[in-house]
């Protein structure tokens, strides 16, 4: 059984669990860690996730390498500041909010980036939909867009 204060081993276990399972909540992650012999408080778990750079997207936690795997073209980085909000809209769609009149520009830049997880986009005035092939793809695209929005998409 791992020592209670072994932060490095616990973070390694968290990373392995996030890669292996679609972990949807900190409570679920806490239970998975307990099965591996790690007793961890929720506050420590939050710090661990932040230190690992994990982001919650598409209803699950993703590690930075899963987010960074998406290619970022200069044009997509250029319009990333117009992404105001990214939300799941069912298991295959993402709803992306932009300022009025800019949805088509951002959607086109995403299409041009040719992310393999993106099937296509449909744009309106201040909102566009991103179609993906499934939940896992949806989570990766959501995390990639969130990373771009926060200025962390160096791709």
HELIX and SHEET records of a PDB file:
HELIX    1   1 UNK A    7  UNK A   20  1                                  14    
HELIX    2   2 UNK A   26  UNK A   35  1                                  10    
HELIX    3   3 UNK A   42  UNK A   52  1                                  11    
HELIX    4   4 UNK A   64  UNK A   68  1                                   5    
HELIX    5   5 UNK A   74  UNK A   79  1                                   6    
HELIX    6   6 UNK A   80  UNK A   82  5                                   3    
HELIX    7   7 UNK A  103  UNK A  113  1                                  11    
HELIX    8   8 UNK A  135  UNK A  149  1                                  15    
SHEET    1   A 2 UNK A  55  UNK A  57  0                                        
SHEET    2   A 2 UNK A  60  UNK A  62 -1                                        
SHEET    1   B 4 UNK A  85  UNK A  88  0                                        
SHEET    2   B 4 UNK A  93  UNK A  97 -1                                        
SHEET    3   B 4 UNK A 127  UNK A 132 -1                                        
SHEET    4   B 4 UNK A 118  UNK A 123 -1                                        
END                                                                             
